[in-house]
């Protein structure tokens, strides 16, 4: 597959009361085609989040945004642009980060999660030196990561719900964000 330079076409999803930020690397060709994050039909991201938050699996973009925002989750990608071959994160060259510090300044985010090791390593290298907000690496929900079962993904992603709940407790006690 040919390497091409890709500019991130999707806007971040967030609200002022977002407490958790989930970051991927760059939208896949399928996500760019569908116009929203994790758009490949075999990607397990939306099924996992729905299971973790005990909600129906969203099918439309509006339902996906609602799932995120109702649960105080912001969603974006580490990269604004890069050279990449298809959806192969290991082929990423010339990475340029999104303005994640600006997003953080507009939210109550205090916990960052990445969907996969490449997103984590890019965040650590390109963004962490500015934000000083440590990220937690979660397994990729990509169909290419078939060695991690759906059940294992749900177990790992439950940490997001735990962090959201911690934020609610901090808010109640006047210690939030």
HUBEL-V87457 format. One record per run of one state. SS is the DSSP state (alpha for helix, beta for strand, coil for the rest). FROM is the first residue (numbers start at 1). TO is the last residue. If there is no record, write none. Layout:
# HUBEL-V87457
ss:SS from:FROM to:TO
ss:SS from:FROM to:TO
This chain:
# HUBEL-V87457
ss:coil from:1 to:2
ss:beta from:3 to:7
ss:coil from:8 to:12
ss:beta from:13 to:13
ss:coil from:14 to:19
ss:beta from:20 to:24
ss:coil from:25 to:28
ss:alpha from:29 to:34
ss:coil from:35 to:44
ss:alpha from:45 to:52
ss:coil from:53 to:60
ss:alpha from:61 to:70
ss:coil from:71 to:72
ss:beta from:73 to:77
ss:coil from:78 to:78
ss:beta from:79 to:85
ss:coil from:86 to:87
ss:beta from:88 to:97
ss:coil from:98 to:99
ss:alpha from:100 to:105
ss:coil from:106 to:110
ss:beta from:111 to:115
ss:coil from:116 to:116
ss:alpha from:117 to:126
ss:coil from:127 to:127
ss:alpha from:128 to:131
ss:coil from:132 to:134
ss:beta from:135 to:138
ss:coil from:139 to:149
ss:alpha from:150 to:172
ss:coil from:173 to:177
